[in-house]
Amino acid sequence: MAFLRLTLLSLIILSCSESSPRPSNRSDLFSGTDSFGKTWQILEIEIELGTLRPNSCVLDNFITYYPNGVYEVREGATKCDPNDPPSMTGQWYLDDSEETLFVIINGDTQVWDIEETQTDSHRITSNFIEGNRTYKLILSN
């Protein structure tokens, strides 16, 4: 009887895990596999001089990547600038090799090298023009 229950339980678990869509590429890891997208939050920012703990006005923001190539940045409870809009949207896409993330912000394209992508975090690096500093963003969902 215990063997029958164990077999039935393992079949139920296996069938549930098989029915949920799994990310098949980096694009799916960034945006999820449904129209709700996948939401990320900044954990830390690294620069050449060391790790920088972002202000709370940055840490409480959320970035959602949608599978249709749209992203949305939503302001959290604290704003760095009181005039910041509650949210903004733009376009995003990966290159064919899925090694580079392109983010279009107000007509300007930011290029991010993808260092690591997992289901619950990713690390992206970009060389900002301001001061020629290399910034690494570590995001988590």
C-alpha positions, 0 to 999 in steps of 0.5 A, a space after each residue: 500500500 505504501 509503495 502504491 501511494 509513493 508511486 502515485 505521488 511521484 507520478 503527480 509530481 512528475 506530471 505537474 513539473 512536466 506541464 509547466 513551461 521551462 525556459 529554453 533559452 536566455 530570452 525566456 530566462 529574462 522574460 519568462 514564458 508567459 505574457 506577464 513577463 518576469 520581474 527583476 530587482 537590483 541587488 547590487 552594483 559593482 564598479 571598478 573600485 568595489 561593490 556599491 550598495 545602491 540607494 533605497 530609491 534604486 533598490 525598490 525599483 522593479 524591471 519587468 521584461 516581457 516576451 514581446 520585447 518590451 520592458 517596464 521599469 516601475 518606481 518603488 516607494 522611494 524616488 531618487 528624484 520626486 519628478 521621476 515618472 511612476 514607470 517607463 517602458 522601452 524595448 529590449 532584445 538579445 543578439 543572436 548569440 544571446 550573449 548581449 542585451 540591448 535596452 532602448 531607453 528614450 531612443 538611446 541603446 544601452 549595450 549590456 554583456 550578459 555574464 550569467 543568467 539563471 532562473 532567479 538571477 542574472 548579472 549584466 555588465 556595461 561600460 557607461 560613458 559617464 566617467 568610462 566606468 564599468 558597471 555590473 548590475 546584479 538582479 534577482 527576481 
